[in-house]
Amino acid sequence: MLSKSQRLSKENFDKVFNFGTNLHSGVGYFKIFHWKDADEATKIACVAARKNSKKAVDRNRIRRCGYGAIEKFLDKIPQKGLGIIWFLPQESLTMGPEKLRKAAEDMIISLDQV
C-alpha cells in the first residue's frame, strides 16, 4: 500500500478524473493529469468499480493488488507533478501479481509519451 502522501486526495482525484487524459493498457486503463506545480510529488490512486464486483472485499483486494504492483516502480516514474488513476478490471484478481506488475511497468514506461 502506498503512503498517504503518495495517494490522491478526494479533491485531486476529482481533478484527475474530470480533466485527465486516458491511457489504455493491457490491464485496465489510466487517467493522467499534469499538475501546474511540477515540483509536487506524483500521486496515484487505484480504483475497482462496483460494477466489476459487488463485494467490497473483492474490490479492496483488487485495489491492494494494484497498489502492490505499482509500488515497485514508483522510483522509475520519469516526471514529477502527475496525478494518476488506475482503473482495474475484475480479472486483476485472477491474473496474478506478475501480469499486474508488467502492466504497471508498461504504464510507467509509456508516461514519457504523454
Backbone as numpy.savetxt, mean C-alpha at the origin, in Angstrom:
# Nx Ny Nz CAx CAy CAz Cx Cy Cz
3.89 -4.97 10.85 3.05 -3.79 10.85 3.94 -2.55 10.85
3.52 -1.58 10.11 4.29 -0.34 10.04 4.05 0.50 11.28
5.01 1.34 11.62 4.83 2.25 12.74 3.80 3.32 12.37
3.27 3.97 13.36 2.22 4.96 13.12 2.72 6.11 12.25
3.98 6.46 12.37 4.52 7.56 11.56 4.65 7.20 10.09
4.61 5.90 9.77 4.73 5.45 8.39 3.38 5.13 7.75
2.28 5.18 8.53 0.95 4.89 8.00 0.21 6.19 7.72
-0.71 6.13 6.77 -1.52 7.30 6.41 -2.55 7.59 7.50
-2.72 8.87 7.81 -3.79 9.26 8.71 -5.09 9.33 7.91
-6.20 9.50 8.58 -7.51 9.55 7.92 -7.57 10.71 6.91
-7.08 11.88 7.31 -7.11 13.05 6.42 -6.24 12.81 5.19
-5.04 12.28 5.42 -4.15 12.00 4.29 -4.68 10.89 3.41
-5.34 9.90 4.01 -5.93 8.81 3.25 -6.96 9.37 2.27
-7.81 10.29 2.75 -8.83 10.88 1.88 -8.21 11.65 0.72
-7.12 12.37 0.98 -6.44 13.11 -0.10 -5.89 12.16 -1.16
-5.22 11.11 -0.69 -4.63 10.15 -1.64 -5.73 9.45 -2.41
-6.81 9.08 -1.73 -7.90 8.36 -2.39 -8.57 9.23 -3.45
-8.78 10.51 -3.15 -9.49 11.39 -4.07 -8.61 11.93 -5.20
-7.35 12.19 -4.93 -6.50 12.86 -5.90 -5.32 12.03 -6.41
-5.16 10.82 -5.91 -4.02 9.99 -6.31 -4.19 9.39 -7.70
-3.08 8.98 -8.27 -3.11 8.32 -9.57 -3.06 6.80 -9.36
-3.75 6.07 -10.23 -3.83 4.61 -10.11 -2.62 3.96 -10.76
-2.17 2.89 -10.12 -1.08 2.08 -10.65 -1.46 0.63 -10.40
-1.70 -0.11 -11.47 -2.14 -1.49 -11.34 -0.93 -2.42 -11.29
-1.09 -3.47 -10.49 -0.04 -4.48 -10.40 -0.68 -5.85 -10.48
0.12 -6.88 -10.37 -0.41 -8.23 -10.41 -1.28 -8.56 -9.21
-1.06 -7.87 -8.11 -1.82 -8.11 -6.89 -2.46 -6.79 -6.48
-3.73 -6.62 -6.80 -4.42 -5.39 -6.43 -3.97 -4.20 -7.24
-4.25 -3.03 -6.71 -3.75 -1.82 -7.36 -3.40 -0.79 -6.30
-2.68 0.23 -6.73 -2.16 1.25 -5.83 -2.70 2.61 -6.24
-2.87 3.48 -5.28 -3.12 4.90 -5.53 -1.93 5.63 -4.94
-1.35 6.52 -5.73 -0.14 7.22 -5.31 -0.36 8.71 -5.46
0.05 9.45 -4.43 -0.11 10.90 -4.42 1.20 11.52 -3.94
1.65 12.57 -4.63 2.87 13.29 -4.25 2.47 14.48 -3.38
3.02 14.56 -2.17 2.76 15.70 -1.30 3.50 16.92 -1.83
3.00 18.09 -1.53 3.71 19.31 -1.93 5.02 19.45 -1.18
5.03 19.02 0.08 6.24 19.06 0.88 7.00 17.76 0.65
8.00 17.80 -0.20 8.72 16.58 -0.58 9.60 16.05 0.54
9.82 16.83 1.60 10.66 16.35 2.70 9.89 15.45 3.66
8.58 15.44 3.53 7.76 14.61 4.40 8.00 13.14 4.07
7.93 12.30 5.07 8.17 10.86 4.88 7.06 10.23 4.05
7.39 9.16 3.35 6.39 8.41 2.60 5.50 7.66 3.57
4.19 7.74 3.33 3.21 7.09 4.21 2.39 6.11 3.40
2.07 4.97 4.02 1.45 3.86 3.30 0.23 3.36 4.07
-0.79 2.92 3.33 -1.95 2.25 3.90 -2.27 1.02 3.05
-2.65 -0.07 3.70 -3.12 -1.28 3.01 -4.60 -1.42 3.29
-5.38 -1.69 2.24 -6.83 -1.74 2.36 -7.34 -3.07 1.83
-8.25 -3.67 2.58 -8.97 -4.87 2.14 -10.46 -4.52 2.18
-11.09 -4.52 1.04 -12.48 -4.07 0.94 -13.44 -5.08 1.56
-14.55 -4.56 2.05 -15.57 -5.40 2.67 -16.22 -6.33 1.64
-16.26 -5.91 0.39 -16.86 -6.77 -0.64 -16.01 -8.01 -0.90
-14.72 -7.95 -0.58 -13.85 -9.12 -0.75 -14.08 -10.16 0.33
-14.32 -9.71 1.54 -14.54 -10.63 2.65 -15.44 -9.96 3.67
-16.47 -10.64 4.07 -17.40 -10.07 5.04 -16.85 -10.11 6.46
-15.91 -11.02 6.71 -15.36 -11.18 8.05 -14.22 -10.21 8.29
-14.30 -9.48 9.41 -13.25 -8.54 9.76 -11.93 -9.26 10.02
-12.01 -10.48 10.53 -10.80 -11.26 10.79 -10.01 -11.47 9.50
-10.71 -11.84 8.44 -10.04 -12.05 7.15 -9.49 -10.76 6.58
-10.26 -9.67 6.68 -9.78 -8.38 6.16 -8.54 -7.92 6.92
-8.54 -8.09 8.23 -7.36 -7.71 9.02 -6.15 -8.56 8.66
-6.38 -9.84 8.42 -5.29 -10.73 8.04 -4.71 -10.31 6.69
-5.58 -9.96 5.75 -5.13 -9.49 4.43 -4.29 -8.23 4.58
-4.77 -7.28 5.39 -4.01 -6.04 5.60 -2.66 -6.30 6.26
-2.63 -7.17 7.26 -1.36 -7.49 7.92 -0.37 -8.12 6.94
-0.87 -8.98 6.07 0.00 -9.58 5.05 0.57 -8.50 4.13
-0.26 -7.55 3.74 0.20 -6.45 2.89 1.24 -5.59 3.57
0.99 -5.22 4.84 1.96 -4.43 5.58 3.28 -5.19 5.75
3.17 -6.49 6.02 4.38 -7.30 6.18 5.19 -7.38 4.90
4.50 -7.45 3.77 5.19 -7.54 2.49 5.87 -6.22 2.14
5.22 -5.12 2.40 5.77 -3.82 2.00 6.83 -3.32 2.98
6.80 -3.84 4.20 7.74 -3.40 5.23 9.19 -3.74 4.84
9.38 -4.81 4.11 10.72 -5.25 3.73 11.39 -4.29 2.74
10.58 -3.51 2.01 11.11 -2.69 0.93 10.98 -1.19 1.18
10.70 -0.79 2.40 10.53 0.64 2.69 11.78 1.45 2.39
12.93 0.89 2.65 14.17 1.64 2.43 14.51 1.77 0.95
13.83 1.01 0.08 14.10 1.07 -1.36 13.18 2.04 -2.10
12.26 2.70 -1.39 11.37 3.65 -2.04 12.21 4.82 -2.54
12.16 5.13 -3.84 13.09 6.09 -4.42 12.84 7.55 -4.04
11.62 7.89 -3.63 11.30 9.29 -3.38 10.69 9.45 -1.99
10.80 10.64 -1.46 10.08 10.97 -0.23 8.85 11.78 -0.62
7.97 11.94 0.33 6.80 12.77 0.09 5.71 12.07 -0.71
5.58 10.76 -0.57 4.53 10.03 -1.27 3.48 9.54 -0.29
2.25 9.48 -0.76 1.17 8.81 -0.05 0.75 7.64 -0.91
0.75 6.43 -0.34 0.46 5.22 -1.11 -0.65 4.45 -0.42
-1.66 4.06 -1.19 -2.70 3.15 -0.71 -2.63 1.89 -1.56
-2.54 0.74 -0.91 -2.50 -0.54 -1.61 -3.82 -1.25 -1.37
-4.62 -1.41 -2.42 -5.90 -2.11 -2.35 -5.64 -3.58 -2.65
-5.79 -4.41 -1.64 -5.46 -5.83 -1.75 -6.69 -6.67 -2.05
-6.59 -7.65 -2.95 -7.72 -8.54 -3.23 -7.78 -9.66 -2.19
-8.87 -10.40 -2.19 -9.03 -11.49 -1.24 -8.02 -12.60 -1.50
-7.57 -12.75 -2.72 -6.60 -13.79 -3.05 -5.28 -13.62 -2.30
-5.09 -12.47 -1.67 -3.86 -12.23 -0.92 -3.68 -13.24 0.20
-4.79 -13.75 0.73 -4.70 -14.74 1.81 -4.13 -16.07 1.32
-4.49 -16.46 0.11 -4.11 -17.79 -0.37 -2.84 -17.79 -1.22
-2.40 -16.65 -1.70 -1.26 -16.64 -2.61 0.08 -16.78 -1.91
0.14 -16.53 -0.64 1.40 -16.70 0.09 2.21 -15.43 0.15
3.10 -15.36 1.14 3.87 -14.14 1.36 4.88 -13.82 0.27
5.40 -14.84 -0.41 6.40 -14.58 -1.44 5.84 -13.78 -2.61
4.64 -14.14 -3.05 4.03 -13.42 -4.16 3.66 -12.00 -3.75
3.22 -11.82 -2.50 2.92 -10.48 -2.01 4.19 -9.63 -1.95
5.27 -10.21 -1.48 6.54 -9.47 -1.43 7.00 -9.08 -2.83
6.82 -9.99 -3.77 7.20 -9.70 -5.16 6.35 -8.56 -5.72
5.04 -8.57 -5.40 4.17 -7.48 -5.87 4.56 -6.16 -5.24
4.91 -6.17 -3.95 5.34 -4.94 -3.28 6.64 -4.43 -3.88
7.56 -5.33 -4.16 8.83 -4.93 -4.76 8.63 -4.36 -6.16
7.76 -4.99 -6.96 7.47 -4.48 -8.30 6.84 -3.10 -8.24
5.96 -2.88 -7.27 5.32 -1.57 -7.13 6.36 -0.51 -6.79
7.26 -0.82 -5.88 8.27 0.16 -5.47 9.22 0.46 -6.62
9.55 -0.54 -7.41 10.41 -0.32 -8.57 9.71 0.57 -9.59
8.39 0.37 -9.76 7.64 1.16 -10.74 7.34 2.58 -10.27
7.67 2.91 -9.04 7.44 4.28 -8.55 8.32 5.28 -9.29
9.41 4.85 -9.86 10.27 5.76 -10.62 9.55 6.28 -11.86
8.60 5.51 -12.38 7.90 5.89 -13.59 6.76 6.85 -13.32
6.28 6.92 -12.10 5.12 7.77 -11.78 5.55 9.17 -11.51
